[in-house]
Amino acid sequence: MTGSSVPAGEPPGPPPPGAPTRQSEFEDFVRARSGALYASAYLLTGDRGLAEDLVQDALARTWRSWKRLHRTANAEAYTRRTMYHLHVSWWRRRKVAEVATETVPERAGEEPDTALRLAVHAALLSLPATQRAAIVLRYFEDQTEASAAAILDCPVTTLRARVQRGLRRLRNGFPELVIGGDPGTRLARWESEFANVKGEANA
C-alpha cells in the first residue's frame, strides 16, 4: 500500500496562493494515519492484502467527502467508521469461504512472540465480524463503549453484548490466551499483542 496515494476522484479547484490544497491536506492525513488504520484492518481481516484493500476502500470514501471532513476535523473517525462497516459487509458476503480455526496450529521453531501473534489472529478470525470489530475497538484501539458504539452505529447495550459474547467464545475456544479462569479477567496476553501491533503501526 502506498501511504501517500490518493483515491481517484474529482480534483479540487485552485487554492489561494500559498494555501495548502485540499489534495495536499488529504495526502498529509493519509501519510500520518494510514499505518494505524492498516494495523486495525489487519487485526480485522487477518490478511495483509485484504487489510490494504480495506484501508484503500475506506480512504477512497473519505476522499469523496473530504471537503466536509477536513473542515470538521472528523476525517479519522469517518474513515474508521467506514472501514469497520465495509469489513462487516465484506464478511457477510464472504463468510462461506471464511474458515473458523478451532485450535491454534503447531508451528515448529516459531519465536514466542510470533506464536502469540498467530494465536491472536487465528482466534480473532474465529469470531463473527461484528464481535471481532467490537473487540478490536475496545481492546486494540482503547475506545470507550460510547465511542465504539458510535463507530459501529449501534446502541451501547448492543456493543457491550457483542464484546461479552466474543470474549466468551475466545475463552472457550482459546483458553491458552486467557490469564486465569475468571470470566471478568481481561485478556492480558491479547492486550500485550495489541500493544505490539499498535506500536508497529505508529513507529
C-alpha positions as CSV (number, residue, x, y, z in Angstrom):
1,M,0.0,0.0,0.0
2,T,1.4,3.4,-0.9
3,G,0.9,5.7,2.0
4,S,0.6,8.9,0.0
5,S,-1.6,7.6,-2.8
6,V,-4.9,9.4,-3.3
7,P,-8.0,7.6,-4.4
8,A,-9.5,8.6,-7.7
9,G,-12.0,11.5,-7.6
10,E,-12.8,14.9,-8.8
11,P,-9.7,17.2,-8.4
12,P,-10.2,20.2,-6.2
13,G,-10.2,23.8,-7.6
14,P,-7.2,26.0,-7.3
15,P,-6.5,27.4,-3.8
16,P,-5.4,30.9,-2.9
17,P,-1.6,31.4,-3.4
18,G,0.4,29.8,-0.7
19,A,-2.6,27.9,0.8
20,P,-2.5,24.1,1.1
21,T,-4.7,22.4,-1.4
22,R,-7.4,20.0,-0.5
23,Q,-5.5,17.2,-2.1
24,S,-2.3,18.0,-0.2
25,E,-4.2,18.1,3.1
26,F,-5.6,14.7,2.3
27,E,-2.2,13.3,1.4
28,D,-0.9,14.6,4.8
29,F,-3.8,12.8,6.5
30,V,-3.0,9.5,4.6
31,R,0.7,9.7,5.5
32,A,0.0,10.4,9.1
33,R,-2.8,7.8,9.8
34,S,-2.5,5.0,7.2
35,G,-0.2,3.0,9.4
36,A,-2.6,3.0,12.4
37,L,-5.6,2.3,10.1
38,Y,-3.7,-0.6,8.5
39,A,-2.9,-2.1,11.9
40,S,-6.6,-2.2,12.8
41,A,-7.5,-3.5,9.4
42,Y,-5.0,-6.3,9.7
43,L,-6.5,-7.4,13.0
44,L,-9.9,-7.4,11.5
45,T,-9.0,-9.3,8.3
46,G,-6.0,-11.4,9.3
47,D,-4.6,-10.9,5.8
48,R,-2.2,-8.2,4.6
49,G,-3.7,-7.9,1.2
50,L,-7.3,-7.7,2.5
51,A,-6.2,-5.2,5.1
52,E,-4.6,-3.0,2.4
53,D,-7.8,-3.2,0.3
54,L,-10.0,-2.3,3.3
55,V,-7.9,0.8,4.1
56,Q,-7.8,1.9,0.5
57,D,-11.6,1.5,0.1
58,A,-12.2,3.4,3.3
59,L,-9.8,6.2,2.2
60,A,-11.4,6.4,-1.2
61,R,-14.8,7.2,0.5
62,T,-13.1,9.6,2.8
63,W,-11.6,11.5,-0.1
64,R,-15.0,11.8,-1.7
65,S,-16.2,13.5,1.5
66,W,-13.0,15.4,2.2
67,K,-14.4,18.9,1.6
68,R,-16.7,18.4,4.5
69,L,-14.5,16.3,6.7
70,H,-11.3,18.4,6.7
71,R,-13.3,21.4,8.0
72,T,-14.8,19.5,10.9
73,A,-11.6,17.6,11.8
74,N,-13.6,14.4,11.7
75,A,-11.7,12.6,9.0
76,E,-10.2,9.8,11.0
77,A,-13.4,9.0,12.8
78,Y,-15.2,8.9,9.5
79,T,-12.5,6.7,7.9
80,R,-12.6,4.2,10.8
81,R,-16.4,4.1,10.8
82,T,-16.3,3.4,7.1
83,M,-13.6,0.8,7.4
84,Y,-15.5,-1.2,10.1
85,H,-18.7,-1.1,8.2
86,L,-17.0,-2.2,5.0
87,H,-15.4,-5.1,6.9
88,V,-18.7,-6.3,8.3
89,S,-20.2,-6.1,4.8
90,W,-17.3,-8.0,3.2
91,W,-17.5,-10.7,5.9
92,R,-21.3,-11.2,5.3
93,R,-20.7,-11.7,1.6
94,R,-17.6,-14.0,2.0
95,K,-18.3,-15.8,5.3
96,V,-19.0,-19.1,3.5
97,A,-15.3,-19.1,2.5
98,E,-14.0,-18.0,5.9
99,V,-12.7,-20.8,8.0
100,A,-13.1,-20.6,11.8
101,T,-10.0,-22.1,13.4
102,E,-10.8,-24.2,16.5
103,T,-7.2,-24.7,17.6
104,V,-4.0,-22.8,17.1
105,P,-1.8,-24.7,14.6
106,E,1.5,-26.0,15.9
107,R,4.4,-24.3,14.1
108,A,7.8,-25.7,14.9
109,G,10.6,-23.2,15.5
110,E,8.4,-20.1,15.9
111,E,9.5,-17.5,18.3
112,P,7.2,-16.9,21.3
113,D,6.0,-13.5,20.1
114,T,5.3,-14.9,16.6
115,A,3.4,-17.8,18.1
116,L,1.3,-15.4,20.2
117,R,0.6,-13.2,17.1
118,L,-0.5,-16.3,15.1
119,A,-2.7,-17.4,18.0
120,V,-4.3,-13.9,18.3
121,H,-5.1,-13.7,14.6
122,A,-6.5,-17.2,14.5
123,A,-8.7,-16.5,17.5
124,L,-10.0,-13.2,16.1
125,L,-10.8,-14.9,12.7
126,S,-13.0,-17.4,14.5
127,L,-15.4,-14.7,15.6
128,P,-18.2,-13.2,13.6
129,A,-17.2,-9.8,12.1
130,T,-19.4,-7.7,14.4
131,Q,-17.9,-9.3,17.5
132,R,-14.4,-9.1,16.1
133,A,-14.9,-5.4,15.3
134,A,-16.2,-4.7,18.8
135,I,-13.2,-6.4,20.5
136,V,-10.7,-4.7,18.3
137,L,-12.2,-1.3,19.0
138,R,-12.3,-1.9,22.8
139,Y,-9.0,-3.7,23.3
140,F,-6.8,-2.6,20.5
141,E,-7.9,1.0,20.0
142,D,-8.9,1.6,23.6
143,Q,-12.2,3.1,22.6
144,T,-14.8,3.7,25.2
145,E,-18.1,1.8,25.0
146,A,-19.8,5.0,23.8
147,S,-17.2,5.8,21.1
148,A,-17.0,2.2,19.9
149,A,-20.8,2.0,19.7
150,A,-20.9,5.3,17.7
151,I,-18.3,3.9,15.2
152,L,-20.4,0.7,14.7
153,D,-23.7,2.7,14.6
154,C,-25.2,0.5,17.3
155,P,-26.5,1.1,20.9
156,V,-24.0,0.8,23.7
157,T,-26.0,-2.2,25.0
158,T,-25.5,-4.0,21.7
159,L,-21.8,-3.1,21.7
160,R,-21.4,-4.5,25.2
161,A,-23.3,-7.7,24.3
162,R,-21.0,-8.2,21.2
163,V,-17.9,-7.8,23.4
164,Q,-19.2,-10.2,26.0
165,R,-20.2,-12.8,23.5
166,G,-16.9,-12.5,21.7
167,L,-14.8,-12.8,24.8
168,R,-16.9,-15.8,25.9
169,R,-16.2,-17.6,22.6
170,L,-12.5,-16.7,22.9
171,R,-12.2,-18.0,26.4
172,N,-13.9,-21.2,25.5
173,G,-12.1,-21.8,22.2
174,F,-8.7,-20.4,23.1
175,P,-8.1,-20.8,26.8
176,E,-4.4,-20.5,26.4
177,L,-4.8,-16.8,25.7
178,V,-6.6,-16.1,29.0
179,I,-4.8,-15.2,32.2
180,G,-6.6,-17.0,34.9
181,G,-10.1,-18.5,34.7
182,D,-12.2,-15.7,36.0
183,P,-14.8,-14.5,33.3
184,G,-14.2,-11.0,34.4
185,T,-10.4,-11.2,33.8
186,R,-9.2,-9.1,30.9
187,L,-7.3,-10.9,28.2
188,A,-3.8,-9.8,29.3
189,R,-2.0,-11.7,26.5
190,W,-4.3,-10.1,23.9
191,E,-3.6,-6.7,25.3
192,S,0.1,-7.3,25.1
193,E,-0.1,-8.3,21.4
194,F,-2.4,-5.4,20.6
195,A,0.0,-3.0,22.1
196,N,2.8,-4.5,20.0
197,V,0.8,-4.1,16.8
198,K,-0.2,-0.5,17.8
199,G,3.5,0.3,18.4
200,E,4.5,-1.0,15.0
201,A,1.7,1.0,13.3
202,N,2.8,4.2,15.0
203,A,6.6,3.7,14.6
